[in-house]
Amino acid sequence: MNKFEFGARTIILIAFIICNSINKIYAVVDSTNIHIPSKISFVGYVDAYYAYDLNQSSNIQRGILANGNTPFYSHTNQNQISINNALLGARYTSDRLRAAVVLQTGTYVQRNYAAEPDYAKYIYETYVGVRLAKNLWIDAGVFTSHIGLESAVSMDNMVLTRSLCAENSPYYLSGAKITWETNNKKWLFSGLILNGWQTIQAYQRPQKAFGSQIQFKPTDKILLNSSTYFGPAPTASIDANGDLNTAKGGDYLFRFFHNLYGTWQVSDRLSLAGSFDIGFQQISTSDKNMNPWYTPIVYGKYYITPKVALSGRVEYYNDKYGIIIPTGTANNFQASGFSLGIDYSPFDLVMLRLEGRTLHTTDAVFVNQSNGSLSNNCTWFTASIAAYLKK
């Protein structure tokens, strides 16, 4: 026997011993009889919309600030019919393995993924997960954010348009997470290691970020959630010309963010929710002190009939240090506002929605295109037709 054959046989033998040992350990740790039949489900979703901003006459984007930026990422086009987001993909589940590949396009993608490389812009979620033990999973890839009550899919939200907090905190994340849920489904715990604050490809930054999530369901009608992010602030940003600038943004600045929300299904017709988010960011690389921003929100939805509902939201956003939404004015971005909408669902997989929304800011930061002045107010109306192709 030559050295090559001996080495190959040794490697095969070691591999066999390791695999056999892992299988025995798994059998001890995972002493359950759980069996979930393998299943592939297809995902499809489309959200078409029309929005009209009373401050704009010909500008394609709503909510333009004096510095040329906008704090909005969903339903951003105004005075034209557009696709906010369209999803298409598949998910696989079994008793020990789960995976997903879901792609996307739309104005939400164009705006919110502008800082991502071309290959990543169309990824809504792409991950693989393995069950390590009973109720214990580890997942890695690109997945929807564990932060916040609102998601990128409008049909899953109580109100059509997104709150300022949802628009300016992560919609998606990339990295790995480990999740454990109690047998009675009342508690869920998750720990995450991330590439950063809403980023698939981190620019010029070797550091990783961390996150956590705790959910508690004291009853079938109440849910409490606490989610955190702690790590570096984004290093990439989009300048006024819409170009990617990897030298801008909070390069190597530490950021902490905490999201707390609760939902309450008061009755078959009425549901309420509340949220409070607060974040802190290091002032500069030489100044370790932290500046805060915060936002409280209240939501409500009432079904007049099984197919027709009224929805509303009251919100306040305080970013006086310009960490998330800088305006260059004395008070930066501080805004209060409310939304009121009506929803009609002719059947389960389709929803037609109409919403009016207004914001009032401390400083005049919104461009009024009709006369070229700056305004403290931004008011717009949004209509949407959304459908799940398969849910």
Secondary structure by P-SEA (a helix, b strand, c coil): ccaaaaaaaaaaaaaaaaaaaaaaaaaaaacccccccbbbbbbbbbbbbbbbbccccccccccccccccccccccccccbbbbccccccccccccccccccccccccccccccccccccccccccccccccccccbbbbbcccccccccccccccccccccccccccccccccbbbbbbbbcccccbbbbbbccccccccccccccbbbbbbbbbbcccccbbbbbbbccccccccccccccccccccccccbbbbbbbbbcccccccccccbbbbbbbbbccccccccccccbbbbbbbccccccccccccccccccccccccccccccccccccccccbbbbbccccbbbbbbbbbbbbcccccccccccccccccccccccccccccc
